[in-house]
Amino acid sequence: MLVEPEMDEAVAALDRALAQALIARMAAGGRSGPDAEALALRDLLAATTDHRSAQMLHAVWGRMAAATGPVVFACGATALVLAADRHGLPIRPAADPDAALAEAERSARVVIDLDGPRPWWGKLLARPDLKIVAALPDDRFGRPRALTVSRETPGPTGEDRTFWVTDSRQPDAAILNALGQCGFQGQALVSAGGLKLFMLAGYVQAEDGRLATAPGSLKGVIGAAPVY
């Protein structure tokens, strides 16, 4: 015998309020850029009381950003998984990093695998119109495995990490020591094709004169990403 489920009117009212709030928020559109999104999200996360709620809020926020902001592409197996986890489905696939960067030139946000045989990220030195604006995973304790590139210019959010490329052949430890002497705390991420990618703590501007004495002749900041 079928038994009709009892409805909890208090929970149903909360469900309706959630749906109405989501519809209204989507209608309001996106924010001005990735740094504005990060600052707003960080304020909301600060008000959450537990890790599970923070994770859920972060996931909803990523889906709203994808729905109200630039189109999201992903290149590489890891990037596809991380982008889908953050922004939902469907994520548009890009055949290779060059194709992904071409989509970024057309104002999309593209998530690209960090590990790979070709240092696609080094090409950003010659394409200053494109910047890294996010890194996934984006928790402060994790190592980024995919980077988001966009025509947008990232700004400081108070808790950031900056990405810096060099062609120096010195060992990573020597480069990190030299960066420390310049006033930066760094971490080696990946190397390929004679280039090395490092992550610097905080938001560092491309014009920061302290980096002029850092190792390498072909070098520079290629973007920054918030951490949570």
N, CA, C and O of each residue as an XYZ file, in Angstrom:
912
protein
N       0.846     -1.194      0.000
C       0.000      0.000      0.000
C       0.885      1.248      0.000
O       1.777      1.387      0.837
N       0.628      2.150     -0.944
C       1.429      3.351     -1.028
C       1.007      4.354      0.037
O      -0.178      4.554      0.305
N       2.003      4.967      0.624
C       1.749      5.974      1.653
C       2.268      7.312      1.137
O       3.440      7.443      0.785
N       1.399      8.278      1.100
C       1.803      9.596      0.629
C       2.785     10.221      1.609
O       2.509     10.269      2.808
N       3.926     10.701      1.122
C       4.912     11.286      2.037
C       4.388     12.569      2.672
O       3.675     13.353      2.047
N       4.759     12.752      3.915
C       4.374     13.972      4.609
C       5.280     15.120      4.168
O       6.492     14.945      4.040
N       4.704     16.267      3.942
C       5.455     17.442      3.535
C       5.764     18.304      4.752
O       4.878     18.637      5.539
N       7.015     18.651      4.887
C       7.438     19.567      5.943
C       7.311     20.977      5.375
O       8.135     21.398      4.564
N       6.301     21.692      5.791
C       6.015     22.995      5.206
C       7.135     23.994      5.470
O       7.391     24.865      4.639
N       7.806     23.883      6.613
C       8.902     24.806      6.911
C      10.057     24.594      5.927
O      10.637     25.559      5.428
N      10.388     23.326      5.652
C      11.459     23.020      4.698
C      11.033     23.424      3.291
O      11.838     23.963      2.532
N       9.776     23.169      2.938
C       9.277     23.544      1.621
C       9.354     25.055      1.414
O       9.672     25.519      0.320
N       9.063     25.817      2.463
C       9.150     27.275      2.359
C      10.592     27.724      2.117
O      10.847     28.653      1.350
N      11.526     27.048      2.785
C      12.941     27.361      2.564
C      13.356     27.013      1.138
O      14.110     27.754      0.507
N      12.862     25.883      0.635
C      13.166     25.487     -0.740
C      12.662     26.537     -1.737
O      13.366     26.903     -2.678
N      11.445     27.009     -1.517
C      10.885     28.020     -2.416
C      11.668     29.325     -2.343
O      11.909     29.977     -3.359
N      12.061     29.695     -1.131
C      12.839     30.924     -0.967
C      14.196     30.806     -1.656
O      14.690     31.766     -2.247
N      14.798     29.598     -1.570
C      16.080     29.367     -2.231
C      15.939     29.492     -3.741
O      16.764     30.133     -4.391
N      14.900     28.883     -4.302
C      14.677     28.946     -5.747
C      14.436     30.378     -6.202
O      14.971     30.804     -7.225
N      13.637     31.120     -5.452
C      13.346     32.500     -5.822
C      14.599     33.375     -5.743
O      14.818     34.240     -6.591
N      15.418     33.136     -4.711
C      16.652     33.913     -4.565
C      17.628     33.605     -5.697
O      18.294     34.504     -6.209
N      17.711     32.338     -6.084
C      18.610     31.947     -7.160
C      18.171     32.557     -8.488
O      19.002     33.043     -9.256
N      16.863     32.533     -8.761
C      16.342     33.125     -9.995
C      16.641     34.626    -10.037
O      17.048     35.161    -11.069
N      16.434     35.289     -8.911
C      16.686     36.729     -8.853
C      18.172     37.030     -9.028
O      18.545     37.981     -9.715
N      19.013     36.213     -8.401
C      20.458     36.459     -8.511
C      20.951     36.236     -9.939
O      21.787     36.995    -10.427
N      20.445     35.208    -10.609
C      20.842     34.938    -11.986
C      20.405     36.086    -12.898
O      21.127     36.462    -13.822
N      19.232     36.633    -12.636
C      18.730     37.733    -13.450
C      19.572     38.990    -13.276
O      19.599     39.847    -14.159
N      20.259     39.104    -12.143
C      21.077     40.290    -11.882
C      22.358     40.297    -12.697
O      22.991     41.344    -12.833
N      22.758     39.148    -13.244
C      23.936     39.082    -14.099
C      25.233     38.906    -13.333
O      25.243     38.780    -12.109
N      26.340     38.901    -14.090
C      27.657     38.656    -13.512
C      28.280     39.897    -12.916
O      27.744     41.000    -13.021
N      29.437     39.688    -12.280
C      30.174     40.802    -11.692
C      31.204     41.335    -12.686
O      31.319     40.826    -13.801
N      31.943     42.351    -12.282
C      32.813     43.074    -13.210
C      34.072     42.319    -13.601
O      34.696     42.652    -14.609
N      34.460     41.313    -12.832
C      35.674     40.582    -13.158
C      35.976     39.522    -12.127
O      35.263     39.410    -11.130
N      37.029     38.732    -12.347
C      37.340     37.626    -11.432
C      37.693     38.066    -10.028
O      37.392     37.352     -9.072
N      38.327     39.230     -9.873
C      38.663     39.690     -8.527
C      37.408     40.117     -7.772
O      37.301     39.877     -6.569
N      36.455     40.749     -8.464
C      35.189     41.118     -7.821
C      34.432     39.868     -7.396
O      33.839     39.844     -6.317
N      34.443     38.826     -8.230
C      33.802     37.560     -7.887
C      34.455     36.953     -6.648
O      33.768     36.470     -5.748
N      35.791     36.983     -6.610
C      36.513     36.385     -5.491
C      36.229     37.111     -4.178
O      36.035     36.478     -3.140
N      36.206     38.430     -4.230
C      35.952     39.196     -3.006
C      34.551     38.926     -2.470
O      34.364     38.773     -1.263
N      33.562     38.868     -3.369
C      32.191     38.606     -2.938
C      32.059     37.203     -2.360
O      31.412     37.005     -1.331
N      32.679     36.226     -3.028
C      32.616     34.848     -2.529
C      33.299     34.718     -1.180
O      32.805     34.020     -0.295
N      34.430     35.385     -1.020
C      35.159     35.262      0.247
C      34.340     35.815      1.404
O      34.377     35.269      2.506
N      33.603     36.890      1.163
C      32.730     37.437      2.209
C      31.657     36.414      2.602
O      31.350     36.257      3.784
N      31.093     35.723      1.612
C      30.060     34.731      1.901
C      30.644     33.533      2.638
O      30.035     33.016      3.574
N      31.828     33.091      2.213
C      32.457     31.948      2.870
C      32.789     32.262      4.330
O      32.728     31.384      5.190
N      33.139     33.513      4.598
C      33.463     33.903      5.974
C      32.253     33.783      6.892
O      32.400     33.646      8.106
N      31.057     33.835      6.310
C      29.832     33.755      7.112
C      29.342     32.328      7.306
O      28.406     32.099      8.072
N      29.964     31.351      6.617
C      29.540     29.962      6.767
C      30.087     29.388      8.061
O      31.121     29.828      8.564
N      29.390     28.413      8.585
C      29.752     27.868      9.893
C      30.466     26.527      9.827
O      30.989     26.069     10.842
N      30.504     25.886      8.670
C      31.158     24.584      8.584
C      31.704     24.364      7.185
O      31.300     25.031      6.233
N      32.632     23.415      7.072
C      33.321     23.153      5.807
C      32.361     22.658      4.736
O      32.501     23.026      3.570
N      31.395     21.837      5.106
C      30.459     21.291      4.128
C      29.626     22.397      3.495
O      29.416     22.400      2.282
N      29.157     23.325      4.299
C      28.377     24.441      3.761
C      29.236     25.303      2.848
O      28.763     25.780      1.817
N      30.509     25.507      3.224
C      31.410     26.306      2.403
C      31.635     25.644      1.046
O      31.645     26.324      0.020
N      31.815     24.319      1.033
C      32.006     23.608     -0.228
C      30.782     23.740     -1.135
O      30.912     23.953     -2.341
N      29.599     23.613     -0.548
C      28.368     23.711     -1.327
C      28.203     25.117     -1.897
O      27.821     25.285     -3.055
N      28.492     26.120     -1.078
C      28.380     27.498     -1.530
C      29.363     27.777     -2.659
O      29.028     28.452     -3.633
N      30.578     27.252     -2.523
C      31.597     27.449     -3.542
C      31.158     26.826     -4.870
O      31.360     27.413     -5.933
N      30.561     25.641     -4.803
C      30.100     24.962     -6.018
C      28.964     25.734     -6.685
O      28.958     25.901     -7.904
N      28.008     26.204     -5.892
C      26.896     26.989     -6.452
C      27.426     28.278     -7.064
O      26.979     28.694     -8.133
N      28.368     28.900     -6.395
C      28.937     30.150     -6.875
C      29.635     29.951     -8.228
O      29.496     30.771     -9.135
N      30.383     28.854     -8.347
C      31.074     28.575     -9.600
C      30.119     28.359    -10.749
O      30.402     28.762    -11.877
N      28.995     27.731    -10.481
C      27.989     27.507    -11.522
C      27.298     28.812    -11.905
O      27.001     29.039    -13.078
N      27.045     29.662    -10.929
C      26.454     30.961    -11.245
C      27.403     31.806    -12.078
O      26.981     32.486    -13.014
N      28.704     31.762    -11.733
C      29.689     32.546    -12.481
C      29.751     32.095    -13.933
O      29.875     32.917    -14.841
N      29.665     30.770    -14.149
C      29.704     30.242    -15.515
C      28.430     30.598    -16.280
O      28.470     30.805    -17.492
N      27.313     30.669    -15.580
C      26.035     30.948    -16.234
C      25.847     32.434    -16.537
O      25.143     32.786    -17.483
N      26.462     33.299    -15.752
C      26.263     34.741    -15.924
C      27.489     35.456    -16.479
O      27.426     36.645    -16.791
N      28.621     34.727    -16.604
C      29.851     35.344    -17.075
C      30.324     34.756    -18.387
O      29.522     34.219    -19.151
N      31.615     34.848    -18.661
C      32.163     34.318    -19.910
C      31.952     32.810    -20.041
O      31.846     32.094    -19.045
N      31.892     32.342    -21.290
C      31.801     30.908    -21.566
C      33.060     30.217    -21.057
O      34.154     30.774    -21.140
N      32.904     28.994    -20.527
C      34.042     28.247    -19.972
C      34.397     27.080    -20.889
O      33.545     26.261    -21.231
N      35.671     27.019    -21.282
C      36.225     25.888    -22.018
C      37.228     25.173    -21.110
O      37.740     25.760    -20.157
N      37.502     23.908    -21.411
C      38.512     23.166    -20.673
C      39.338     22.344    -21.643
O      38.824     21.823    -22.633
N      40.632     22.233    -21.346
C      41.560     21.485    -22.184
C      42.358     20.537    -21.305
O      43.098     20.977    -20.425
N      42.211     19.232    -21.540
C      42.922     18.230    -20.759
C      42.003     17.526    -19.789
O      41.017     18.097    -19.322
N      42.331     16.272    -19.485
C      41.466     15.454    -18.633
C      41.294     16.050    -17.244
O      40.180     16.105    -16.724
N      42.388     16.495    -16.645
C      42.302     17.073    -15.301
C      41.506     18.367    -15.314
O      40.678     18.607    -14.435
N      41.760     19.197    -16.315
C      41.034     20.462    -16.419
C      39.540     20.240    -16.590
O      38.732     20.968    -16.012
N      39.163     19.230    -17.388
C      37.741     18.939    -17.588
C      37.068     18.562    -16.277
O      35.963     19.020    -15.986
N      37.737     17.722    -15.484
C      37.164     17.293    -14.203
C      37.048     18.469    -13.242
O      36.001     18.674    -12.628
N      38.123     19.240    -13.114
C      38.124     20.357    -12.174
C      37.151     21.457    -12.603
O      36.483     22.059    -11.762
N      37.071     21.716    -13.895
C      36.147     22.738    -14.385
C      34.702     22.311    -14.176
O      33.861     23.123    -13.791
N      34.409     21.027    -14.431
C      33.045     20.531    -14.221
C      32.675     20.571    -12.751
O      31.538     20.886    -12.400
N      33.629     20.253    -11.891
C      33.364     20.282    -10.448
C      33.065     21.708     -9.981
O      32.205     21.909     -9.123
N      33.758     22.684    -10.530
C      33.575     24.066    -10.099
C      32.442     24.768    -10.821
O      31.692     25.527    -10.207
N      32.306     24.522    -12.134
C      31.363     25.306    -12.934
C      30.159     24.528    -13.433
O      29.261     25.114    -14.037
N      30.116     23.210    -13.193
C      28.998     22.421    -13.658
C      29.154     21.980    -15.098
O      30.180     22.233    -15.728
N      28.131     21.319    -15.615
C      28.133     20.818    -16.989
C      27.067     21.549    -17.801
O      26.094     22.034    -17.222
N      27.219     21.644    -19.129
C      28.378     21.141    -19.869
C      29.506     22.157    -19.921
O      29.273     23.363    -20.002
N      30.731     21.650    -19.872
C      31.917     22.459    -20.122
C      32.333     22.212    -21.565
O      32.391     21.062    -22.001
N      32.618     23.257    -22.301
C      33.006     23.078    -23.699
C      34.461     22.610    -23.783
O      35.336     23.211    -23.159
N      34.729     21.553    -24.543
C      36.102     21.054    -24.640
C      36.915     21.825    -25.676
O      36.380     22.281    -26.686
N      38.212     21.963    -25.413
C      39.156     22.519    -26.381
C      40.148     21.427    -26.736
O      40.609     20.696    -25.858
N      40.482     21.309    -28.015
C      41.288     20.181    -28.485
C      42.706     20.209    -27.942
O      43.274     19.153    -27.662
N      43.286     21.379    -27.789
C      44.662     21.500    -27.314
C      44.842     22.893    -26.721
O      43.966     23.745    -26.873
N      45.983     23.139    -26.038
C      46.166     24.455    -25.418
C      46.095     25.619    -26.393
O      45.587     26.685    -26.045
N      46.601     25.428    -27.623
C      46.533     26.526    -28.599
C      45.082     26.873    -28.925
O      44.722     28.047    -29.013
N      44.255     25.844    -29.104
C      42.839     26.084    -29.374
C      42.168     26.755    -28.185
O      41.316     27.628    -28.351
N      42.563     26.339    -26.974
C      41.995     26.945    -25.772
C      42.371     28.420    -25.682
O      41.521     29.257    -25.377
N      43.633     28.745    -25.944
C      44.058     30.141    -25.873
C      43.365     30.977    -26.940
O      43.092     32.159    -26.727
N      43.081     30.372    -28.078
C      42.328     31.091    -29.117
C      40.924     31.429    -28.625
O      40.401     32.504    -28.921
N      40.313     30.513    -27.873
C      38.993     30.794    -27.299
C      39.095     31.906    -26.255
O      38.202     32.747    -26.149
N      40.184     31.908    -25.485
C      40.382     32.984    -24.514
C      40.502     34.333    -25.224
O      40.011     35.346    -24.726
N      41.152     34.341    -26.380
C      41.258     35.579    -27.168
C      39.875     36.078    -27.573
O      39.666     37.277    -27.762
N      38.931     35.141    -27.703
C      37.552     35.507    -28.075
C      36.695     35.741    -26.834
O      35.467     35.692    -26.903
N      37.351     35.998    -25.692
C      36.689     36.413    -24.443
C      36.098     35.275    -23.621
O      35.294     35.531    -22.724
N      36.468     34.032    -23.895
C      36.065     32.928    -23.025
C      37.031     32.823    -21.846
O      38.114     33.409    -21.862
N      36.633     32.085    -20.844
C      37.560     31.642    -19.801
C      37.927     30.193    -20.126
O      37.047     29.369    -20.375
N      39.215     29.889    -20.124
C      39.646     28.542    -20.496
C      40.460     27.941    -19.355
O      41.362     28.578    -18.812
N      40.125     26.711    -19.007
C      40.831     25.983    -17.952
C      41.723     24.954    -18.640
O      41.231     24.115    -19.394
N      43.036     25.011    -18.385
C      43.997     24.174    -19.092
C      44.848     23.410    -18.090
O      45.280     23.958    -17.076
N      45.084     22.118    -18.393
C      45.945     21.302    -17.548
C      47.295     21.978    -17.355
O      47.876     22.516    -18.297
N      47.783     21.942    -16.125
C      49.088     22.528    -15.839
C      50.219     21.602    -16.257
O      51.238     22.054    -16.779
N      50.040     20.312    -16.028
C      51.077     19.352    -16.368
C      50.930     18.929    -17.822
O      49.820     18.709    -18.308
N      52.030     18.821    -18.492
C      51.999     18.422    -19.894
C      53.364     18.617    -20.518
O      54.213     19.299    -19.944
N      53.592     18.029    -21.688
C      54.914     18.113    -22.309
C      55.251     19.483    -22.877
O      56.424     19.799    -23.074
N      54.228     20.307    -23.145
C      54.477     21.617    -23.746
C      54.167     22.729    -22.735
O      53.126     22.696    -22.080
N      55.052     23.695    -22.609
C      54.824     24.795    -21.659
C      53.920     25.876    -22.256
O      54.369     26.982    -22.553
N      52.636     25.536    -22.424
C      51.706     26.493    -23.022
C      51.671     27.801    -22.241
O      51.471     28.873    -22.814
N      51.867     27.704    -20.931
C      51.807     28.875    -20.067
C      52.926     29.870    -20.396
O      52.788     31.063    -20.125
N      54.030     29.391    -20.976
C      55.104     30.292    -21.352
C      54.699     31.243    -22.470
O      55.261     32.330    -22.595
N      53.723     30.839    -23.286
C      53.272     31.684    -24.388
C      52.602     32.965    -23.892
O      52.487     33.939    -24.635
N      52.161     32.957    -22.633
C      51.504     34.147    -22.098
C      52.481     35.309    -21.942
O      52.060     36.463    -21.859
N      53.792     35.013    -21.902
C      54.779     36.091    -21.838
C      54.699     36.973    -23.088
O      54.936     38.179    -23.024
N      54.366     36.359    -24.212
C      54.284     37.099    -25.470
C      52.850     37.510    -25.797
O      52.602     38.112    -26.841
N      51.904     37.189    -24.910
C      50.497     37.529    -25.143
C      49.947     38.231    -23.902
O      49.144     37.659    -23.165
N      50.382     39.470    -23.674
C      49.991     40.176    -22.452
C      48.502     40.449    -22.338
O      48.024     40.837    -21.272
N      47.753     40.250    -23.436
C      46.298     40.427    -23.368
C      45.631     39.271    -22.645
O      44.476     39.383    -22.235
N      46.347     38.151    -22.480
C      45.809     36.996    -21.772
C      46.500     36.861    -20.414
O      47.711     37.043    -20.291
N      45.696     36.536    -19.401
C      46.232     36.427    -18.052
C      45.657     35.191    -17.354
O      44.538     34.767    -17.646
N      46.416     34.633    -16.449
C      45.870     33.634    -15.530
C      45.017     34.375    -14.506
O      45.472     35.333    -13.882
N      43.772     33.922    -14.340
C      42.860     34.588    -13.414
C      42.356     33.654    -12.313
O      41.724     34.104    -11.357
N      42.633     32.360    -12.446
C      42.214     31.394    -11.425
C      43.084     30.158    -11.544
O      43.684     29.903    -12.588
N      43.146     29.395    -10.463
C      43.898     28.144    -10.433
C      43.096     27.126     -9.647
O      42.587     27.425     -8.566
N      42.985     25.928    -10.187
C      42.209     24.872     -9.539
C      43.104     23.686     -9.206
O      43.947     23.305    -10.018
N      42.936     23.099     -8.029
C      42.100     23.521     -6.904
C      42.557     24.890     -6.381
O      43.723     25.261     -6.514
N      41.619     25.627     -5.787
C      41.936     26.974     -5.341
C      41.970     27.131     -3.828
O      41.859     28.243     -3.312
N      42.127     25.999     -3.106
C      42.326     26.131     -1.662
C      43.795     26.467     -1.401
O      44.668     26.125     -2.198
N      44.052     27.122     -0.309
C      45.388     27.652     -0.050
C      46.422     26.571      0.238
O      47.622     26.847      0.220
N      45.979     25.352      0.502
C      46.905     24.287      0.856
C      47.221     23.353     -0.319
O      48.150     22.549     -0.241
N      46.451     23.459     -1.399
C      46.618     22.528     -2.505
C      47.535     23.063     -3.591
O      47.728     24.272     -3.717
N      48.098     22.147     -4.375
C      48.918     22.518     -5.522
C      48.005     22.657     -6.734
O      47.250     21.732     -7.034
N      48.053     23.787     -7.440
C      47.228     23.935     -8.636
C      47.533     22.855     -9.666
O      48.693     22.513     -9.893
N      46.491     22.324    -10.282
C      46.642     21.301    -11.322
C      46.098     21.768    -12.657
O      46.309     21.114    -13.678
N      45.401     22.892    -12.659
C      44.904     23.498    -13.893
C      44.793     25.004    -13.666
O      44.519     25.462    -12.557
N      45.012     25.762    -14.739
C      44.975     27.212    -14.655
C      43.898     27.762    -15.579
O      43.682     27.246    -16.675
N      43.227     28.810    -15.128
C      42.206     29.474    -15.935
C      42.786     30.736    -16.550
O      43.350     31.581    -15.855
N      42.639     30.851    -17.867
C      43.178     31.984    -18.612
C      42.032     32.780    -19.208
O      41.028     32.219    -19.648
N      42.196     34.106    -19.217
C      41.137     34.986    -19.710
C      41.742     36.291    -20.198
O      42.891     36.607    -19.889
N      40.960     37.048    -20.964
C      41.365     38.398    -21.351
C      41.183     39.378    -20.194
O      41.665     40.509    -20.254
N      40.490     38.945    -19.147
C      40.271     39.804    -17.992
C      41.599     40.039    -17.255
O      42.522     39.230    -17.347
N      41.676     41.135    -16.542
C      42.875     41.440    -15.759
C      42.585     41.193    -14.288
O      41.725     41.861    -13.713
N      43.280     40.254    -13.668
C      43.011     39.975    -12.257
C      43.543     41.089    -11.365
O      44.606     41.653    -11.625
N      42.810     41.390    -10.336
C      43.244     42.386     -9.358
C      43.472     41.725     -8.007
O      43.092     40.570     -7.817
N      44.079     42.430     -7.073
C      44.337     41.849     -5.748
C      43.056     41.621     -4.968
O      42.146     42.449     -5.001
N      42.987     40.501     -4.268
C      41.813     40.191     -3.446
C      42.161     40.049     -1.969
O      41.282     39.803     -1.143
N      43.438     40.203     -1.634
C      43.847     40.057     -0.241
C      44.472     38.714      0.055
O      45.305     38.605      0.955
N      44.086     37.687     -0.687
C      44.683     36.355     -0.543
C      44.846     35.787     -1.957
O      43.905     35.250     -2.540
N      46.053     35.919     -2.485
C      46.293     35.542     -3.869
C      47.617     34.799     -4.008
O      48.434     34.758     -3.089
N      47.795     34.221     -5.173
C      49.094     33.680     -5.559
C      49.352     34.109     -6.997
O      48.446     34.119     -7.831
N      50.592     34.460     -7.270
C      50.984     35.005     -8.569
C      51.826     33.993     -9.324
O      52.614     33.263     -8.722
N      51.667     33.946    -10.631
C      52.385     32.966    -11.457
C      53.462     33.682    -12.271
O      53.202     34.674    -12.953
N      54.686     33.142    -12.175
C      55.872     33.779    -12.756
C      56.666     32.748    -13.533
O      56.908     31.643    -13.047
N      57.068     33.109    -14.735
C      57.793     32.209    -15.635
C      59.228     32.689    -15.795
O      59.488     33.892    -15.819
N      60.164     31.740    -15.905
C      61.553     32.081    -16.194
C      62.189     31.011    -17.077
O      61.792     29.847    -17.059
N      63.190     31.438    -17.853
C      63.944     30.468    -18.649
C      65.278     30.126    -17.983
O      66.140     29.509    -18.609
N      65.452     30.515    -16.735
C      66.703     30.244    -16.033
C      66.971     28.741    -15.951
O      66.064     27.946    -15.704
N      68.227     28.372    -16.164
C      68.629     26.966    -16.074
C      69.140     26.603    -14.677
O      69.557     25.469    -14.439
N      69.107     27.548    -13.778
C      69.541     27.255    -12.410
C      68.595     26.243    -11.769
O      67.430     26.160    -12.157
N      69.080     25.470    -10.791
C      68.188     24.562    -10.065
C      67.062     25.341     -9.386
O      67.214     26.516     -9.051
N      65.940     24.667     -9.194
C      64.792     25.327     -8.570
C      65.155     25.953     -7.229
O      64.724     27.063     -6.915
N      65.953     25.233     -6.438
C      66.312     25.746     -5.117
C      67.074     27.063     -5.228
O      66.869     27.970     -4.421
N      67.956     27.171     -6.232
C      68.728     28.397     -6.403
C      67.810     29.541     -6.851
O      67.975     30.681     -6.415
N      66.845     29.231     -7.720
C      65.907     30.263     -8.174
C      65.046     30.738     -7.008
O      64.812     31.936     -6.849
N      64.579     29.799     -6.197
C      63.762     30.173     -5.040
C      64.559     31.010     -4.047
O      64.026     31.939     -3.440
N      65.829     30.681     -3.887
C      66.677     31.470     -2.991
C      66.833     32.888     -3.527
O      66.779     33.856     -2.767
N      67.027     33.007     -4.839
C      67.164     34.327     -5.444
C      65.868     35.121     -5.324
O      65.896     36.324     -5.063
N      64.732     34.452     -5.514
C      63.449     35.128     -5.344
C      63.284     35.609     -3.910
O      62.764     36.699     -3.668
N      63.727     34.794     -2.962
C      63.663     35.194     -1.563
C      64.482     36.443     -1.293
O      64.078     37.308     -0.516
N      65.634     36.530     -1.940
C      66.470     37.715     -1.768
C      65.824     38.945     -2.390
O      66.102     40.074     -1.988
N      64.959     38.715     -3.379
C      64.215     39.831     -3.994
C      62.992     40.219     -3.168
O      62.355     41.238     -3.433
N      62.668     39.409     -2.174
C      61.526     39.715     -1.313
C      60.296     38.883     -1.568
O      59.204     39.256     -1.139
N      60.439     37.742     -2.268
C      59.289     36.911     -2.599
C      59.414     35.518     -2.000
O      60.499     34.940     -1.927
N      58.274     35.004     -1.578
C      58.191     33.606     -1.152
C      57.604     32.816     -2.308
O      56.482     33.086     -2.736
N      58.354     31.834     -2.821
C      57.920     31.135     -4.013
C      57.841     29.635     -3.853
O      58.293     29.071     -2.857
N      57.258     29.002     -4.851
C      57.138     27.543     -4.913
C      57.242     27.129     -6.375
O      56.562     27.694     -7.231
N      58.091     26.145     -6.666
C      58.213     25.637     -8.029
C      56.998     24.785     -8.359
O      56.585     23.944     -7.561
N      56.426     25.005     -9.541
C      55.242     24.246     -9.943
C      55.559     23.210    -11.016
O      55.315     22.020    -10.814
N      56.094     23.640    -12.144
C      56.312     22.716    -13.250
C      57.353     23.316    -14.181
O      57.521     24.534    -14.240
N      58.055     22.441    -14.912
C      59.009     22.899    -15.913
C      58.833     22.069    -17.179
O      58.534     20.877    -17.111
N      59.018     22.701    -18.328
C      58.892     22.018    -19.621
C      59.457     22.922    -20.705
O      59.344     24.145    -20.626
N      60.066     22.315    -21.716
C      60.532     23.078    -22.866
C      61.519     24.176    -22.536
O      61.551     25.198    -23.222
N      62.329     23.992    -21.498
C      63.302     24.997    -21.129
C      62.757     26.148    -20.308
O      63.485     27.096    -20.013
N      61.481     26.080    -19.932
C      60.865     27.115    -19.106
C      60.429     26.524    -17.768
O      60.169     25.326    -17.659
N      60.355     27.377    -16.764
C      59.917     26.963    -15.438
C      58.815     27.899    -14.955
O      58.873     29.111    -15.162
N      57.825     27.321    -14.318
C      56.714     28.093    -13.772
C      56.762     28.039    -12.254
O      56.821     26.965    -11.655
N      56.737     29.210    -11.649
C      56.763     29.330    -10.191
C      55.503     30.042     -9.706
O      54.881     30.817    -10.432
N      55.152     29.756     -8.468
C      54.022     30.412     -7.821
C      54.563     31.277     -6.694
O      55.270     30.782     -5.816
N      54.237     32.561     -6.711
C      54.680     33.505     -5.692
C      53.525     33.822     -4.751
O      52.386     33.993     -5.187
N      53.826     33.898     -3.466
C      52.793     34.216     -2.489
C      52.361     35.667     -2.635
O      53.195     36.564     -2.756
N      51.042     35.890     -2.623
C      50.505     37.233     -2.705
C      50.281     37.692     -4.129
O      50.540     36.960     -5.084
N      49.791     38.921     -4.256
C      49.533     39.507     -5.568
C      50.735     40.348     -5.955
O      51.094     41.296     -5.257
N      51.356     39.992     -7.075
C      52.552     40.690     -7.551
C      52.243     41.279     -8.925
O      51.790     40.565     -9.820
N      52.482     42.560     -9.093
C      52.252     43.197    -10.385
C      53.376     42.857    -11.356
O      54.528     42.664    -10.965
N      53.006     42.789    -12.633
C      54.000     42.466    -13.660
C      55.125     43.499    -13.685
O      56.250     43.180    -14.069
N      54.828     44.736    -13.279
C      55.821     45.807    -13.333
C      56.663     45.902    -12.068
O      57.463     46.827    -11.933
N      56.502     44.974    -11.149
C      57.247     45.030     -9.883
C      58.751     44.985    -10.175
O      59.262     43.985    -10.680
N      59.441     46.061     -9.858
C      60.853     46.185    -10.176
C      61.752     45.200     -9.458
O      62.875     44.956     -9.898
N      61.282     44.632     -8.364
C      62.115     43.677     -7.627
C      62.405     42.431     -8.453
O      63.418     41.765     -8.237
N      61.523     42.110     -9.399
C      61.721     40.913    -10.203
C      62.757     41.111    -11.306
O      63.140     40.146    -11.968
N      63.214     42.335    -11.513
C      64.189     42.595    -12.576
C      65.485     41.835    -12.336
O      66.158     41.447    -13.291
N      65.846     41.618    -11.077
C      67.094     40.928    -10.760
C      66.905     39.433    -10.526
O      67.862     38.728    -10.208
N      65.681     38.949    -10.681
C      65.430     37.512    -10.521
C      66.084     36.752    -11.676
O      66.295     37.332    -12.741
N      66.411     35.470    -11.492
C      67.121     34.707    -12.524
C      66.332     34.600    -13.825
O      65.102     34.538    -13.827
N      67.075     34.580    -14.935
C      66.474     34.376    -16.242
C      66.518     35.611    -17.110
O      66.554     36.737    -16.614
N      66.516     35.386    -18.416
C      66.454     36.499    -19.369
C      65.060     36.639    -19.963
O      64.585     37.751    -20.195
N      64.402     35.502    -20.207
C      62.996     35.500    -20.633
C      62.170     35.155    -19.403
O      62.161     34.005    -18.964
N      61.487     36.125    -18.855
C      60.798     35.906    -17.576
C      59.695     36.933    -17.417
O      59.670     37.952    -18.107
N      58.784     36.653    -16.498
C      57.737     37.618    -16.224
C      56.531     37.040    -15.537
O      56.349     35.823    -15.503
N      55.704     37.907    -14.986
C      54.439     37.537    -14.347
C      53.394     37.307    -15.424
O      53.275     38.097    -16.360
N      52.642     36.233    -15.294
C      51.611     35.913    -16.297
C      50.197     35.867    -15.691
O      49.263     35.387    -16.333
N      50.047     36.359    -14.473
C      48.709     36.407    -13.883
C      48.719     36.092    -12.409
O      49.766     35.815    -11.824
N      47.546     36.136    -11.815
C      47.383     35.861    -10.394
C      46.012     35.237    -10.169
O      45.095     35.406    -10.973
N      45.891     34.510     -9.057
C      44.645     33.809     -8.763
C      44.342     33.886     -7.274
O      45.254     33.819     -6.450
N      43.065     34.025     -6.924
C      42.700     34.030     -5.509
C      42.759     32.649     -4.892
O      42.633     31.644     -5.591
N      42.947     32.599     -3.598
C      42.860     31.344     -2.847
C      41.810     31.518     -1.757
O      41.518     32.637     -1.335
N      41.247     30.402     -1.308
C      40.168     30.450     -0.321
C      40.482     29.540      0.850
O      39.690     29.444      1.787
